[in-house]
Amino acid sequence: MSIAAPGPGVPRTSQSARVAVVGTGLAGLAAALALSAHGVSAVLVGPDLHPERAKGDTRSTALFGPSVDFLSRLGVLAGLDPAPVPLVGLRIVDATGALFRAPEVLFEASELGIDAFGMNFENGALLRALAARVAGDPRISWLRGTVLSLEATDHAVRIDLSDGRALDVDLVVGADGERSLCRRAAGIGDRAWSYPQVAIAGRFAHRLPHAGISTELHRRSGPLTTVPLAGHHSSFVWVERPEIAEDLLARDDPGFASELDAALDGVLGGVVSVGGRASFPLSGVSADTLAARRVALVGEAAHRLPPIGAQGLNLGLRDAAWLSELVGDAVSSGGDPGSPEVLRAYGQSRRQDVLSRTAVVDTLNRSLIADWLPADAARGLGLAALKTVGPLRRLFMREGMSPGGPLPRLMQPEPRVDAIGSAMD
């Protein structure tokens, strides 16, 4: 299948490579570095990282332990400015006003014998650090251009760029977002849906210390989540009905701060000031399969979720870690990185993780906005059980961080080394 014809009269120059990563967002940059870590050279295809692109991203992302270990193994953590902030707890508050109000629940990392569930990263800082590592990696060539077309067959993938270059590869890693050209070129169908909600993302200063605790207020219009940043600052994602979000975005900083303060209802002691804000409509995408015709999808090209429970990028990084491992093993043994066997193994490795988290996040979001008594009761009973039943609490926390079962090698904790250099368990 071929998507989008090249522009007329543009001279073509062609080159070949084993693997190309299409997309230069967080998932694409991480996938290219993960391939390199497994000894696989890759061509990264997509626009350059302009300073305004990273600076204009008002969001932050909570990454759990395995994702943090993954970034550490890729050498990304040392280049982060500002540094990420540890997440030592998660508080869930029922602010729906429902008849069956759920109890407030606080999950603490110490219950699992660990210091933190993970860390909160400012998206712009993480994007800059990933791009810097890519630029210094001799196994990664960055073709800074726009993809005009992809033609995927069972034998190879042809990529045409707007500047006249063309690339023939054995495998394309599609990291080009929810409207993925790679997904369509491979003939992979998808299920897409939308919600009557808009998310507003930004950061704010507050009076009380956050103590490393993220708070998720479950409101009838959707969740309002605060996640710790450095000092007396936190990021927020505020989900509202579209007409309310439009009104909020039209307000000046003091007006918006006042509304945010009221919505938080005393969490963090009150809002002192707010920074820049951005919005995006809530939607979901789920690809029918994660790989076909020498194209493997990662990140939002494969799945897009509402911002509940910090699952989105964590899923995308697990995609990159598993795919790079399978491709690396194939290449090191002299095999074909885009073979049906590699693609089948990748799809099987990710299927349950993606499907289960998509279902849970979608169900929870719909239960909040349904205003339906049985749904409120079920949610309330579930949170009450999580508050009081120790083994269930710990299972919920472990599964929230990563799926049960083995982790890809790049997500396994690095062994500690004692003073005389021996490995520690």
Stockholm file with secondary structure:
# STOCKHOLM 1.0

chainA/1-425         MSIAAPGPGVPRTSQSARVAVVGTGLAGLAAALALSAHGVSAVLVGPDLHPERAKGDTRSTALFGPSVDFLSRLGVLAGLDPAPVPLVGLRIVDATGALFRAPEVLFEASELGIDAFGMNFENGALLRALAARVAGDPRISWLRGTVLSLEATDHAVRIDLSDGRALDVDLVVGADGERSLCRRAAGIGDRAWSYPQVAIAGRFAHRLPHAGISTELHRRSGPLTTVPLAGHHSSFVWVERPEIAEDLLARDDPGFASELDAALDGVLGGVVSVGGRASFPLSGVSADTLAARRVALVGEAAHRLPPIGAQGLNLGLRDAAWLSELVGDAVSSGGDPGSPEVLRAYGQSRRQDVLSRTAVVDTLNRSLIADWLPADAARGLGLAALKTVGPLRRLFMREGMSPGGPLPRLMQPEPRVDAIGSAMD
#=GR chainA/1-425 SS CEESCCCTTCCCEEEEEEEEEECCSHHHHHHHHHHHHTTCCEEEESCCCCHHHHHTCCCEEEEEHHHHHHHHHTTCGGGCSSCCEEECEEEEEECSCCSSCCCCEEEEGGGGTCSCSEEEEEHHHHHHHHHHHHHTCTTEEEECSCEEEEEECSSCEEEEETTSEEEEEEEEEECSCTTCHHHHHTTCCEEEEEEEEEEEEEEEEESSCCTTEEEEEEETTEEEEEEECSSSEEEEEEEECHHHHHHHHTSCHHHHHHHHHHHHTTGGGCEEEEEEEEEEEEEEEEESCSEETTEEECGGGTEECCSSTTCHHHHHHHHHHHHHHHHHHHHHTTCCTTSHHHHHHHHHHHHHHHHHHHHHHHHHHHHHHHCCHHHHHHHHHHHHHHHHCHHHHHHHHHHHHSCSSCCCGGGSCCCEECTTSCEEC
#=GC SS_cons         CEESCCCTTCCCEEEEEEEEEECCSHHHHHHHHHHHHTTCCEEEESCCCCHHHHHTCCCEEEEEHHHHHHHHHTTCGGGCSSCCEEECEEEEEECSCCSSCCCCEEEEGGGGTCSCSEEEEEHHHHHHHHHHHHHTCTTEEEECSCEEEEEECSSCEEEEETTSEEEEEEEEEECSCTTCHHHHHTTCCEEEEEEEEEEEEEEEEESSCCTTEEEEEEETTEEEEEEECSSSEEEEEEEECHHHHHHHHTSCHHHHHHHHHHHHTTGGGCEEEEEEEEEEEEEEEEESCSEETTEEECGGGTEECCSSTTCHHHHHHHHHHHHHHHHHHHHHTTCCTTSHHHHHHHHHHHHHHHHHHHHHHHHHHHHHHHCCHHHHHHHHHHHHHHHHCHHHHHHHHHHHHSCSSCCCGGGSCCCEECTTSCEEC
//
